[in-house]
């Protein structure tokens, strides 16, 4: 899905914690989660931040 086709791109961009802003899936949550599922990793929004 292209960023222009994502109906929530502005809302997602405002809350997306991922620092990889050059990623083609940045702020397109459905594509981001699908990509990370294939690579068996977690997107930034599902990782715990170590605050200790």
trRosetta pair geometry for C-beta under 8 A, 3 or more apart (Angstrom, degrees):
i j d omega theta_ij theta_ji phi_ij phi_ji
1 5 5.2 -124 -171 81 88 121
1 6 5.9 98 137 -65 124 86
1 28 5.8 -179 83 -168 111 140
1 30 7.1 45 18 76 144 114
1 31 5.6 -139 39 -54 99 126
2 5 4.8 88 60 5 79 104
2 6 7.6 -139 97 -16 44 83
3 6 5.7 -47 -151 18 40 114
3 9 5.6 90 -172 -121 81 142
3 27 7.2 51 -128 80 105 108
3 28 6.3 -119 -98 -55 65 119
4 9 8.0 -24 -95 -29 17 160
6 9 4.2 107 89 -58 110 94
6 12 7.2 -49 149 22 136 142
6 27 7.3 148 102 122 159 86
6 28 4.9 -130 -78 -112 150 93
8 11 4.7 -56 -171 50 85 113
8 12 5.1 87 124 -27 94 102
8 29 7.6 -23 86 11 128 112
9 12 5.8 -58 -139 42 26 109
9 13 6.0 30 161 -24 64 110
9 27 5.6 73 -152 133 67 120
9 28 7.0 -14 -102 -79 86 76
10 13 5.8 -53 -143 34 26 113
10 14 6.7 29 156 -23 60 105
11 14 5.9 -56 -156 29 30 113
11 15 7.0 -5 159 8 63 109
12 15 6.5 -81 -152 50 31 89
12 16 5.5 44 158 -49 74 109
12 27 4.1 130 112 -166 109 78
12 28 7.0 111 110 -75 163 26
12 29 5.7 -141 -128 -31 133 100
13 16 5.8 -37 -125 12 28 118
13 26 7.7 59 -108 140 81 91
13 27 4.2 5 -75 -119 70 148
16 26 6.5 116 145 -175 158 76
16 27 4.8 -104 -32 -87 153 72
16 29 7.9 -149 -97 -73 104 86
16 44 7.5 77 176 74 74 122
16 45 6.8 -73 -140 -63 58 116
17 44 4.8 -146 91 133 92 116
17 45 5.6 140 30 -86 104 64
18 21 7.5 153 110 -66 88 52
18 23 7.0 -49 142 30 140 139
18 26 5.9 -144 88 -125 130 87
18 32 7.5 -137 -33 -144 156 145
18 43 6.7 -55 -72 -180 123 91
18 44 3.9 164 -85 23 71 142
18 45 7.1 -54 -39 -33 90 81
19 44 7.2 149 2 -104 68 158
20 23 4.4 55 125 -26 109 116
20 26 6.4 -151 99 -82 74 113
20 44 7.8 176 15 -32 96 133
21 26 5.5 98 -140 -149 39 167
22 26 7.4 106 52 -22 16 141
23 26 4.4 122 68 -42 91 93
23 32 7.7 72 128 -107 136 99
24 31 7.9 -81 115 136 83 142
25 28 5.1 -107 -160 59 58 101
25 31 4.3 -146 -130 111 103 107
25 32 4.2 149 147 -78 120 71
25 35 5.5 -121 -39 -3 168 146
26 32 7.3 81 -91 -82 23 124
28 31 4.3 14 115 32 113 117
28 32 6.0 145 81 -24 64 92
29 32 5.5 -60 -140 38 29 113
29 33 6.1 25 166 -16 68 107
29 45 7.6 -25 -123 27 101 158
30 33 6.2 -55 -145 37 25 106
30 34 6.4 25 155 -17 60 111
31 34 5.7 -57 -146 39 31 112
31 35 6.3 34 155 -22 65 106
32 35 5.8 -54 -150 33 28 112
32 36 6.5 19 156 -11 64 108
32 43 5.0 70 149 -110 109 147
33 36 5.9 -58 -145 42 31 106
33 37 6.2 38 154 -26 65 105
33 43 6.0 -78 -87 -11 57 137
34 37 5.7 -51 -146 31 30 114
34 38 6.7 32 155 -20 61 103
35 38 6.0 -58 -158 32 30 111
35 39 6.6 4 154 2 65 110
35 43 8.0 85 69 -77 95 107
36 39 5.9 -67 -144 51 35 98
36 40 7.9 -120 164 46 60 5
36 41 4.9 -99 -157 78 87 77
36 42 6.0 63 174 -138 139 11
36 43 4.7 -127 -31 -48 157 80
37 40 7.4 26 -175 -77 32 39
42 46 4.5 -121 -170 89 108 109
42 47 5.1 137 109 -67 126 81
43 46 5.5 77 59 17 73 101
43 47 7.5 -134 100 -18 35 92
44 47 5.7 -54 -145 22 36 114
